[in-house]
Amino acid sequence: MTDASREWWLDELAHAGAEHLDREYVEGYERKAGYDPLPDVEALQRNGLTTDSVVVDLGAGTGVFAIAAAALCRQVIAVDVSPAMTAMLRSRLLQLGVDNVTVVQGGFLSYEHHGAPADFVFSRNALHQVPDFWKAIALTRAAALLRRGGVMRLKDLVFDFEPSDADAKIAAWLSGAVDDPARGWTAAELAEHVRLEYSTYSWIFEPMIERCGFEIVDREYVRSAYGTYTCLLRAA
Ligand SMILES: C[S@@+](CC[C@H](N)C(=O)[O-])C[C@H]1O[C@@H](n2cnc3c(N)ncnc32)[C@H](O)[C@@H]1O
């Protein structure tokens, strides 16, 4: 029996975020996100990325990170549950003539890794799509696809404050939002994120990462809402 056939298993597509399945939204996604992958690629290099490395990018979206990392490593496996995202990434790879990114339509909870264990797992702003119970399963699955000594760089929307500060912290976060939804996330979109998606507190998330087999060697929070973690797979 595969994971996906279990009756209680999460339907990842149903939790993927309707916008991520919408071709029009996906076409404008990179402009909206304005993501510069360089600091993350450099962080992987500092942690041993070489031209021989294999990187798995979970929730890869349109592949901004995957394409940047591919220039410096042997292979990137870019996994995303959204057919619209994977279609956009495939056409981008063709346009650019990049041939060492393998695109897989799959999810944190369904991707099956074949071949040698990966050297790196990367994931940015995708894990909050699933509730905490599933995050822990996703992290355990990520640990299982890494080689011994492998590295996970994980970025997500994570709330780094106490519940008693939620009003003030969320208000401050929303006050920094943009007005133009084509160039970022508006206050209404961020409010919807808080209401309907599954960002958790840093003091829940960090022990979860560790419980799932990793040692967090570096962490950073920006605006109390964006967490970045560099994690080493702990020896079994
Ligand atoms: C906000 S986008 C981030 C995309 C990319 N990582 C980036 O930083 O630009 C979130 C991505 O996660 C994907 N996603 C949502 N749920 C997922 C799941 N369960 N497994 C894998 N990808 C998922 C969405 O389709 C979307 O492409």
The ligand as a Tripos MOL2 file, in Angstrom:
@<TRIPOS>MOLECULE
LIG
   27    29     1     0     0
SMALL
NO_CHARGES

@<TRIPOS>ATOM
      1 C1          4.5370   30.2360   -2.2340 C.3       1 LIG1
      2 S1          4.9630   29.0260   -3.4070 S.3       1 LIG1
      3 C2          6.7280   28.9120   -3.2100 C.3       1 LIG1
      4 C3          7.3930   28.4300   -4.4630 C.3       1 LIG1
      5 C4          8.9190   28.4420   -4.4330 C.3       1 LIG1
      6 N1          9.4320   27.5580   -3.4080 N.3       1 LIG1
      7 C5          9.4310   29.8440   -4.1850 C.2       1 LIG1
      8 O1         10.0300   30.0810   -3.1480 O.co2     1 LIG1
      9 O2          9.2460   30.7000   -5.0600 O.co2     1 LIG1
     10 C6          4.4120   27.5260   -2.6240 C.3       1 LIG1
     11 C7          4.5700   26.3290   -3.5290 C.3       1 LIG1
     12 O3          4.3070   25.1440   -2.7760 O.3       1 LIG1
     13 C8          3.6000   24.2620   -3.5900 C.3       1 LIG1
     14 N2          2.9360   23.2980   -2.7080 N.ar      1 LIG1
     15 C9          1.8310   23.4650   -1.9740 C.ar      1 LIG1
     16 N3          1.5690   22.3530   -1.2570 N.ar      1 LIG1
     17 C10         2.5560   21.4690   -1.5510 C.ar      1 LIG1
     18 C11         2.8460   20.1470   -1.1440 C.ar      1 LIG1
     19 N4          2.0710   19.5060   -0.2700 N.pl3     1 LIG1
     20 N5          3.9310   19.5430   -1.6470 N.ar      1 LIG1
     21 C12         4.7330   20.1910   -2.5390 C.ar      1 LIG1
     22 N6          4.5010   21.4360   -2.9800 N.ar      1 LIG1
     23 C13         3.4300   22.0690   -2.4790 C.ar      1 LIG1
     24 C14         2.6690   25.1460   -4.3900 C.3       1 LIG1
     25 O4          2.1670   24.5210   -5.5330 O.3       1 LIG1
     26 C15         3.5890   26.3160   -4.6930 C.3       1 LIG1
     27 O5          4.2920   26.0990   -5.8850 O.3       1 LIG1
@<TRIPOS>BOND
     1     1     2 1
     2     2     3 1
     3     2    10 1
     4     3     4 1
     5     4     5 1
     6     5     6 1
     7     5     7 1
     8     7     8 2
     9     7     9 1
    10    10    11 1
    11    11    12 1
    12    11    26 1
    13    12    13 1
    14    13    14 1
    15    13    24 1
    16    14    15 ar
    17    14    23 ar
    18    15    16 ar
    19    16    17 ar
    20    17    18 ar
    21    17    23 ar
    22    18    19 1
    23    18    20 ar
    24    20    21 ar
    25    21    22 ar
    26    22    23 ar
    27    24    25 1
    28    24    26 1
    29    26    27 1
@<TRIPOS>SUBSTRUCTURE
     1 LIG1         1 GROUP 0 **** ****
